[in-house]
Amino acid sequence: MILNNQTEKVLNEIETIFNKIVTEFGDLDIQSGNDKEAKALISEAMLYSLNAGGKRIRPMILLEMAKAYGDINEGTVAFAAAIEMIHTYSLIHDDLPCMDDDDIRRGKPTSHVVYGEDIAVLTGDSLLNLAAEVMMDTVIKNFGNINYMVAMREILKASGSNGMILGQVADIKYHETVIDVAMLDFINSNKTGRLLTAAIVAGAYIGGAKDAEIKKLREIGYDIGLLFQIVDDVLDVIGDAEKLGKRTQIDTKNNKKTYPNLMGLEGAQEVIQKLQQRINANIALLTIESSFLKSLVHFLVHRDY
């Protein structure tokens, strides 16, 4: 993907940033007494999943959109870290035995395999809460800058009961009874798409984008979310587990309806091409230099991991 130098620098340092955030918020350098062991454990568990790698797509998008409409600064980096923490929390919970019951994530044993289900649940909770604290600290430091406030609201709404959690609930409740693409779109636009859209919109807000531009970006984000999930479903059927860093055929194992399941592999690939064309047409309507977004769409269509 085409990235600006600032974004590459931040992404290359993201593990250092996570280590700093977790250490500071856990006061790990000054711990003593009865709480030291417990705080060390939850901090270790958070860093285990945060530093396991992954594509870092959401922080990458947020940083690039902030740069496109303004610039990258300390607050932008904090928000980028926060959105990856929220994404990581969702993966920890998604892998639990009561959810998708997966034991490999990003090429490593999942959190509950290493730390147990109880600590994995609490690790996910901790990451979500810590992300909110990181964003709120940024809002306080930049008091009077409405852009950070609306960006924080965007991210928290996308990850809450009207976004990612809503999609997860619908996935659990309806995954065996989904009979049409519209229902699958509803599930995935919330479960997967909302946080991707939030990365686009929050980054644009931080950069100072105007409302008319935000409206176009929401449409692009919705389609990118669907594109991401359809490709993910296709890779679950034909992808290489080693490249993906997780087991394939999990949806089949869990009797979940997916896009290839409902419309066939060829049909799903046709939809991918149509979404790519529609997204690129809408990107052309934006006021910004759009090479990153175009390269992002190309990567999502052709990715094999």
LINWO-V871260 format. One record per run of one state. SS is the DSSP state (a for helix, b for strand, c for the rest). FROM is the first residue (numbers start at 1). TO is the last residue. If there is no record, write none. Layout:
ss=SS from=FROM to=TO
ss=SS from=FROM to=TO
This chain:
ss=c from=1 to=4
ss=a from=5 to=12
ss=c from=13 to=13
ss=a from=14 to=26
ss=c from=27 to=27
ss=a from=28 to=30
ss=c from=31 to=35
ss=a from=36 to=50
ss=c from=51 to=56
ss=a from=57 to=69
ss=c from=70 to=73
ss=a from=74 to=94
ss=c from=95 to=103
ss=b from=104 to=105
ss=c from=106 to=107
ss=b from=108 to=109
ss=c from=110 to=110
ss=a from=111 to=115
ss=c from=116 to=116
ss=a from=117 to=141
ss=c from=142 to=145
ss=a from=146 to=159
ss=c from=160 to=163
ss=a from=164 to=174
ss=c from=175 to=180
ss=a from=181 to=207
ss=c from=208 to=210
ss=a from=211 to=238
ss=c from=239 to=240
ss=a from=241 to=244
ss=c from=245 to=249
ss=a from=250 to=253
ss=c from=254 to=258
ss=a from=259 to=283
ss=c from=284 to=290
ss=a from=291 to=302
ss=c from=303 to=305
